[in-house]
Amino acid sequence: MIVQRLREIQNRYGFLPDKELKKLAEESGVPLYRIEEVSSYFPAFVLERTNPAKIVLRVCRDAICHHRGAAHLLDNRYGLPVVAQQLVQQTGQTICVEGVSCLGRCDRAPAVWVEQRPMPADEHAWVYCQRDQPFLEGVLRRLACGEPPPPPDTDAGYLPHTNANRGYCQPVVGPDDPPPLEAAGWSLDIYGRQKWPRDYRAVRRFTDYLKNLGRPLLPPPRELTGKELDNYIQKWHPMLVELKTANLLGMGGAGAQTYQKWLDVWRATSGDADERLEVSEKYIICNGDESEPGTFKDRELLLRMPHLVVEGVILAGLMTGATAGYIFIRHEYHEQIQAVREEIRRAEGLGACGDNIFDTKRNFSVEVFESPGGYICGEQSALIEAMEDRRGQPRNRPPELTTNGFRDKPTVVNNVETLAWAPAIVLFGGDKYEKGGWHAPTPATAKLGGRRLFSVSGDVARPGVYEVPIGLPLRELLTDPRYCGGIINGPLRAVATSGPSGGLLPAKLPIDPKFDERKRAEAVAKIADRAPTDAAFMEWFLQARVPLGANELDVLELPLDLVFFRNMNSVFRLPVEPMLGAAIIVYAGNVDVLDHAVNFTEFFRNESCGKCVPCRIGSQKLVQIGTDLLQRRDAGQAHMGTEAERLANDVRDLYRTLQLTSICGLGYVAPIPLATALTYFPEDLRPKPAGKGSLES
């Protein structure tokens, strides 16, 4: 794989020397222009012709790091660039200080990434979190003078806030096992919860089933549908049924049914003469390119529970008849990459993966793929493009990845957390997972199933990663001592329920006063046509939380359920679509919502792959509109009357256009931050009265 060779070279030198690129072209037989096409695209690759600096300090500029003062650290008048310029003059060293997209340490912002070219042996980069400017100036001075920097802030050395009952989760350590880091107290961690050794017993349970089956686990004939298909799966693949019972949804954002993905790939052919071969060329890919600002749950899973992720990949491979698995991890997670590689070696030693898994004559290899960088690689088809040594740009679909994925073969792409739940579902049954959801006080039918992790950052007492029952009200997550422990720095002003992708919601969402009893009943009936259980929950929510005639909805009462958020948009007809993802960012007090909305929009502009014109041009236009609004406001020139309406119309037009024409989700969500700011926080467009101080940035 060319991209992995480029990563090795980048890690060794800190940049890509021309001679190494030529050498790679000769050894691989790939034309040099193809290698340069790829190496010039990904932001993590630095070409020699760009004259890379000897010392590089990158400050995360997104979301919570912005909230915690990243803009001040990057200010060209008094920030770190000024110090860097002074050191260049004093020492002759070349030093670069620049902003960078999210580094995945949002719970300890601001985060800073430091490199020296070349890096010392066995070093990847130095990461510093929650450090002030004098400390970071000291880092630059020491490096410029040829001295080693202060010890970095490692992920392994940082104990994140997690569920308060963390203490019970400590797995048994075998004589050859590496000592585990302190666990998080999540029920997901079945080995810690049961005090079991990490022996891949979920894989063994499935391989024992294969041995006792007495025949190959053949996929169902293509003509089977409906009840006949269900009966076939029930008879021959009961563990896949458990996945269906669990109703495990994808935890990466899209929320696709895991059962359906695995079933589709199990049934898919890959060009073999015999369509029903037990094993054909198929792939499992774990998407660990966690790059959405505010999201860092996968960081903890990959570091503290890599055995669950590796086991989930193996289970997916065995249950779908795949031949190999890859765990795609963002390059900024160097400790996580090492932890997963070590765990794969341990699993191979146990016989849980590789050749002849647990004496079944089934082979399934697993390896880590280190990301070349870029938020767009989180989009599953762009991720596959990068793995195939092309620019990471989303594919036009169909065909779908379940039939034409990696190497044009059937492929499952699942999030880290999704796969980490698989061992528990195999060992304890899908009903145990499904019953783990939040139940409303009344009636009994108003319930949701399952559990999931949320990354919470911003103005809360305990930012961290929390496992909660699906459907838990947002208020409990943010204020309960078992979780975040309360909102700090003032009353809640805004919350991003899906990182930048969902924009910023106010503490009170406005409701159309015409939303009367008849319209409520019609909205619930439409949901009932496709999902009676979801309709029952929505009906309970409306009765319990939204009395007739209410003109606003308390955002803290919203249940943390992806399906509910989707239904909420159709029920309340909100002007901007609400979204729920894995990242929840809290803003309190007098935070400047417009400033943060522009920051969110800049992130999407910076990370657009540029493939489709609407996203490439539209995201830049949105940044221009937002920047103009900020500049005019801060100069005391409010947008009024027809001018304000024109700007609002421009944003709405871009919102509709990008959502209709963009190839992937980035273009779909890029207009949402600015749209939410203009819709829900119009007061932030007006200059503050003299003597009141400026809005926080």
Residue pairs with C-beta under 8 A, 6 or more apart in sequence:
1 369
1 387
1 389
2 24
2 28
2 30
2 34
2 35
2 38
2 389
3 38
3 42
3 369
3 372
3 386
3 387
3 389
4 369
4 370
5 24
5 28
6 16
6 24
6 35
6 38
6 39
6 45
6 372
7 44
7 331
7 370
7 372
9 16
9 17
9 20
9 21
9 24
10 16
10 44
10 45
10 46
11 119
11 124
12 118
13 20
13 117
13 118
14 46
14 52
14 56
14 115
14 116
14 117
14 118
14 119
15 46
15 47
15 48
15 50
15 52
15 117
16 39
16 45
16 46
16 47
16 48
17 48
18 48
18 49
21 32
21 35
21 36
21 39
22 32
24 30
24 35
25 31
25 32
25 35
28 35
30 389
34 389
36 47
37 391
38 372
38 389
38 390
38 391
39 45
39 47
40 47
41 391
41 392
42 372
42 373
42 374
42 386
42 391
42 392
43 101
43 373
43 374
44 331
44 371
44 372
44 373
44 374
45 372
45 373
46 52
51 94
52 96
52 117
53 94
53 95
53 96
53 117
54 93
54 94
54 95
54 116
54 117
55 93
55 94
55 95
55 96
55 114
55 115
55 116
55 117
55 140
55 143
55 144
56 95
56 96
56 98
56 114
56 115
56 116
56 117
57 80
57 84
57 95
57 96
57 97
57 98
57 112
57 113
57 114
57 136
57 139
57 140
58 97
58 98
58 99
58 100
58 103
58 112
58 113
58 114
58 115
59 65
59 70
59 73
59 74
59 80
59 97
59 98
59 99
59 100
59 110
59 111
59 112
60 70
60 99
60 100
60 101
60 102
60 103
60 105
60 109
60 110
60 111
60 112
60 113
61 70
61 71
61 74
61 99
61 100
61 101
61 599
61 602
62 70
62 101
62 102
62 293
62 500
62 599
62 600
62 603
63 102
63 106
63 293
63 294
63 457
63 496
63 499
63 500
63 585
63 596
63 599
63 600
63 603
64 106
64 109
64 293
64 294
64 457
64 458
64 585
65 102
65 103
65 106
65 109
65 110
65 111
66 596
66 599
66 697
67 109
67 458
67 587
67 591
67 596
68 109
68 110
68 130
69 110
70 99
70 109
70 110
71 697
72 78
72 79
72 133
73 79
73 80
73 110
73 112
73 133
73 136
74 80
74 81
74 97
74 98
74 99
75 81
76 82
79 97
79 133
80 97
80 133
80 136
80 137
80 140
81 97
83 97
83 137
83 140
83 141
84 95
84 96
84 97
84 140
87 93
87 95
87 140
87 141
87 144
88 94
88 95
90 144
91 144
91 145
93 143
93 144
95 140
95 144
97 140
100 113
101 291
101 293
101 375
101 603
101 606
101 607
102 291
102 292
102 293
102 294
102 375
102 603
103 111
103 113
103 127
103 332
104 111
104 290
104 291
104 295
104 296
104 299
104 330
104 332
104 333
105 111
105 127
105 129
105 155
105 296
105 299
106 293
106 294
106 295
106 296
106 455
106 457
106 463
106 583
106 585
107 160
107 161
107 296
107 455
107 456
107 457
107 463
107 464
107 465
108 129
108 130
108 153
108 158
108 463
109 129
109 130
109 457
110 129
110 130
110 131
111 127
111 128
111 129
112 127
112 128
112 129
112 131
112 136
113 125
113 126
113 127
113 332
114 125
114 126
114 127
114 128
114 139
114 143
114 149
114 152
115 125
115 126
116 143
119 125
120 148
124 334
125 152
125 332
125 334
126 139
126 149
126 152
127 152
127 153
127 154
128 135
128 136
128 139
128 150
128 152
128 153
129 153
129 158
130 153
131 153
135 150
138 150
139 149
139 150
142 148
142 149
142 150
143 149
154 335
155 299
155 303
155 333
155 335
155 336
156 181
156 303
156 335
159 182
160 184
160 300
160 464
160 465
161 462
161 463
161 464
161 465
161 466
161 484
162 184
162 185
162 186
162 300
162 464
162 465
162 466
162 467
163 184
163 185
163 186
163 466
163 467
163 482
163 483
164 185
164 481
164 482
164 483
165 185
165 482
166 182
166 183
166 184
166 185
167 185
168 185
168 192
168 193
169 183
169 184
169 185
169 186
169 189
169 192
169 193
170 180
170 182
170 183
170 192
170 195
171 180
171 183
171 189
171 191
171 192
171 195
171 196
171 197
171 198
172 191
172 195
172 196
172 197
172 198
173 179
173 180
173 197
174 197
174 198
174 199
176 346
176 349
177 197
177 198
177 346
178 342
178 346
180 192
180 198
180 304
181 303
181 304
182 304
183 189
183 192
183 304
183 305
184 300
184 304
184 305
184 465
184 467
185 467
186 453
186 467
187 193
187 424
187 436
187 451
187 467
188 305
188 308
188 417
188 420
188 421
188 424
188 451
188 453
188 467
189 305
189 308
190 196
190 308
190 423
190 424
190 427
190 428
191 197
191 198
191 307
191 308
198 307
199 350
200 307
200 311
200 314
200 347
200 350
200 352
201 427
202 311
202 315
202 422
202 423
202 424
202 426
202 427
203 311
203 314
203 315
203 318
203 352
203 353
203 357
203 358
204 352
204 358
205 426
205 427
206 239
206 315
206 318
206 319
206 426
207 318
207 357
207 358
207 359
207 360
207 362
208 358
209 238
209 239
210 217
210 318
210 360
210 362
211 359
211 360
213 236
216 278
217 236
217 237
217 278
217 321
218 236
218 276
218 278
219 266
219 267
219 276
219 321
220 229
220 232
220 233
220 236
220 267
221 276
222 267
222 275
224 232
233 240
233 241
233 263
234 241
237 266
237 319
239 319
239 426
240 259
240 262
240 263
240 266
240 319
241 430
242 425
242 426
242 429
242 430
243 258
243 259
243 262
243 422
243 425
243 430
244 259
244 430
245 429
245 430
245 431
245 434
246 259
246 421
246 425
246 430
246 431
246 433
246 434
246 449
246 450
247 257
247 259
247 430
247 434
247 449
247 450
248 257
248 258
248 259
248 418
248 421
248 422
248 425
248 430
248 433
248 450
249 255
249 256
249 257
249 258
249 418
249 450
249 562
249 563
250 256
250 257
250 258
250 261
250 414
250 415
250 418
251 415
251 416
251 417
251 418
251 452
251 453
251 582
252 287
252 378
252 414
252 415
252 417
252 418
252 582
253 292
253 415
253 498
253 501
253 581
253 582
253 665
254 665
255 562
255 563
258 414
258 418
261 402
261 412
261 413
261 414
262 316
262 319
262 320
262 412
264 400
264 402
264 403
264 410
265 282
265 320
265 321
265 322
265 402
265 410
265 411
265 412
266 319
266 320
266 321
268 282
268 402
268 403
268 410
269 275
269 280
269 410
270 280
270 281
270 282
270 409
270 410
271 281
271 409
272 280
272 281
277 321
278 321
279 321
279 322
279 323
279 362
280 321
280 323
281 323
281 407
281 409
282 320
282 321
282 322
282 323
282 409
282 410
282 411
282 412
283 322
283 323
283 324
283 325
283 326
283 405
283 406
283 407
283 409
283 410
283 411
283 412
284 313
284 316
284 317
284 320
284 322
284 324
284 325
284 326
284 411
284 412
284 414
285 325
285 326
285 327
285 328
285 380
285 383
285 384
285 387
285 405
285 406
285 411
285 412
285 413
285 414
286 309
286 312
286 313
286 325
286 326
286 327
286 328
286 414
286 415
286 416
286 419
287 328
287 378
287 380
287 383
287 413
287 414
287 415
287 416
288 298
288 302
288 309
288 327
288 328
288 329
288 330
288 333
288 336
288 416
289 328
289 329
289 330
289 371
289 377
289 378
289 383
290 296
290 297
290 298
290 299
290 330
290 333
290 378
290 416
291 330
291 374
291 375
291 377
291 378
291 607
292 375
292 378
292 499
292 500
292 501
292 581
292 582
292 583
293 499
293 500
293 583
293 585
293 600
293 603
294 455
294 457
294 458
294 496
294 499
294 500
294 583
294 584
294 585
295 455
295 499
295 581
295 582
295 583
296 455
296 457
296 465
297 416
297 417
297 453
297 454
297 455
297 465
297 582
298 415
298 416
298 417
299 333
299 336
300 465
301 308
301 309
301 416
301 417
301 420
301 453
302 309
302 327
302 329
302 333
302 336
302 339
302 340
302 416
303 333
303 335
303 336
303 339
305 420
306 336
306 339
306 340
306 342
306 343
307 343
307 346
307 347
308 419
308 420
308 423
309 327
309 340
309 343
309 416
309 419
309 420
310 327
310 340
310 343
310 344
310 347
310 353
310 366
311 347
311 352
311 422
311 423
312 414
312 418
312 419
312 420
312 421
312 422
312 423
313 325
313 327
313 366
313 419
314 325
314 347
314 352
314 353
314 357
314 364
314 366
315 419
315 422
315 423
315 426
316 322
316 325
316 412
316 414
316 419
316 422
317 323
317 324
317 325
317 364
317 366
318 357
318 362
318 364
320 410
320 412
322 364
322 410
322 412
323 363
323 364
323 365
324 364
324 365
324 366
324 367
325 364
325 365
325 366
325 367
326 366
326 367
326 368
326 369
326 387
326 406
327 340
327 366
327 367
327 368
327 369
328 369
328 371
328 377
328 383
328 387
329 336
329 337
329 340
329 368
329 369
329 370
329 371
330 371
330 373
330 377
331 337
331 370
331 371
331 372
331 373
337 368
337 370
340 368
341 368
344 353
344 366
344 367
344 368
347 353
347 354
347 366
348 354
351 357
351 358
351 359
352 358
353 364
353 365
353 366
354 363
354 364
354 365
355 363
356 362
356 363
357 363
357 364
369 387
371 377
371 386
372 386
372 392
374 392
374 607
374 609
375 603
375 607
375 666
376 382
376 392
376 393
376 394
376 607
376 608
376 609
376 664
376 666
377 383
377 386
377 392
379 394
379 664
379 665
379 666
380 401
380 413
381 394
381 395
381 397
381 401
381 664
382 392
382 393
382 394
382 395
382 609
382 664
383 392
383 413
384 395
384 401
384 405
384 406
384 411
384 413
385 391
385 392
385 393
385 394
385 395
386 392
387 406
388 406
388 407
391 609
392 609
393 609
393 610
393 611
394 609
394 611
394 663
394 664
395 663
396 663
401 411
401 413
402 410
402 411
402 412
403 410
404 410
405 411
405 412
405 413
417 452
417 453
417 582
421 433
424 432
424 433
425 432
425 433
433 449
433 450
433 451
434 449
434 450
435 449
436 449
436 450
436 451
436 469
436 470
437 447
437 448
437 449
437 450
437 451
437 469
437 470
437 471
438 447
438 448
438 468
438 469
438 470
438 471
438 472
438 473
438 559
439 446
439 447
439 448
439 471
440 446
440 447
440 471
440 537
440 540
440 541
440 544
441 544
442 540
443 536
443 540
445 533
445 536
445 537
445 540
446 536
446 537
446 539
446 540
446 541
447 471
447 533
447 537
448 469
448 470
448 471
448 537
448 559
448 561
448 563
448 564
449 470
450 469
450 470
451 467
451 468
451 469
451 470
452 467
452 468
452 470
452 560
452 582
453 465
453 466
453 467
453 468
453 582
454 465
454 466
454 468
454 477
454 560
454 582
454 583
454 584
455 464
455 465
455 582
455 583
455 584
456 463
456 464
456 465
456 466
456 477
456 478
456 483
456 484
456 584
456 585
456 586
457 463
457 583
457 584
457 585
457 586
458 585
458 586
458 587
458 588
459 487
459 488
459 489
459 490
459 586
459 587
459 588
459 589
459 591
460 478
460 484
460 485
460 486
460 487
460 488
460 586
461 484
461 485
461 486
461 487
461 488
462 483
462 484
462 485
463 484
464 484
466 477
466 483
466 484
468 476
468 477
468 483
468 560
470 560
470 561
471 537
471 559
471 560
471 561
471 564
472 559
472 560
473 556
473 557
473 558
473 559
473 560
474 495
474 497
474 555
474 556
474 557
474 558
474 559
474 560
474 584
475 556
475 557
476 483
477 483
477 484
477 560
477 584
478 484
478 486
478 487
478 492
478 556
478 584
478 586
479 485
479 486
479 487
484 586
487 586
487 588
488 588
489 588
489 589
490 588
490 589
490 590
491 507
491 588
491 589
492 507
492 555
492 556
492 586
492 587
492 588
493 506
493 507
493 587
493 588
493 589
493 590
493 591
493 593
494 504
494 505
494 506
494 507
494 587
494 591
494 593
494 596
494 680
494 681
495 504
495 505
495 507
495 555
495 584
495 585
495 586
495 587
496 502
496 503
496 504
496 505
496 583
496 584
496 585
496 587
496 600
497 505
497 558
497 565
497 578
497 579
497 580
497 581
497 584
498 579
498 580
498 581
498 583
499 581
499 582
499 583
499 585
500 600
500 601
500 603
500 604
500 669
500 673
501 579
501 581
501 665
501 669
501 672
502 578
502 579
502 580
502 581
502 669
502 672
502 676
503 576
503 579
503 597
503 600
503 672
503 673
503 674
503 675
503 676
503 677
504 587
504 593
504 596
504 597
504 600
504 673
504 676
504 677
504 680
504 681
505 555
505 578
505 676
505 680
506 555
506 680
506 681
507 554
507 555
507 556
508 552
508 553
508 554
508 555
509 552
509 553
509 554
509 555
509 572
509 574
509 578
509 680
510 551
510 552
510 553
510 680
511 546
511 550
511 551
511 552
511 553
511 572
512 572
512 573
513 549
513 551
515 572
515 573
516 548
517 548
520 542
520 548
520 571
523 538
523 570
523 571
524 535
524 538
524 539
524 542
524 571
525 535
526 570
527 534
527 535
527 538
527 567
527 570
527 571
528 535
531 563
534 563
534 564
534 567
537 559
537 561
537 564
538 564
538 567
538 571
541 559
541 564
542 571
545 553
545 554
545 557
546 553
553 572
558 564
558 565
558 568
560 580
561 580
562 580
564 580
565 578
565 579
565 580
568 574
568 578
569 577
569 578
575 675
575 679
576 655
576 672
576 675
576 676
576 679
576 680
577 672
579 669
579 672
587 593
587 596
589 696
590 695
590 696
591 695
591 696
592 684
592 695
592 696
592 697
593 677
593 680
593 681
593 684
594 626
594 629
594 630
594 633
594 677
594 681
594 684
594 685
594 695
595 630
595 695
595 696
595 697
596 673
597 626
597 673
597 674
597 676
597 677
598 623
598 626
598 627
598 629
598 630
598 673
598 674
600 673
600 674
601 619
601 622
601 623
601 626
601 670
601 673
601 674
602 623
602 626
604 619
604 622
604 666
604 669
604 670
604 673
605 619
605 620
605 622
605 623
605 670
607 666
608 615
608 616
608 619
608 666
608 667
608 670
609 615
609 666
610 616
611 663
612 661
612 662
612 663
612 667
614 657
614 658
614 661
614 662
614 667
615 658
615 662
615 663
615 666
615 667
615 670
618 654
618 657
618 658
618 667
618 670
618 671
619 658
619 667
619 670
621 650
621 654
622 651
622 654
622 670
622 671
622 674
625 647
625 650
625 651
625 674
626 674
626 677
629 639
629 647
629 685
632 638
632 639
633 639
633 684
633 685
633 686
633 687
634 687
634 694
635 687
636 687
637 687
638 685
638 686
638 687
639 647
639 685
644 685
647 678
648 678
651 671
651 674
651 675
651 678
652 675
654 671
655 671
655 672
655 675
658 667
658 668
658 670
658 671
659 667
659 668
659 671
661 667
662 668
662 670
677 684
678 685
684 695
688 694
688 695
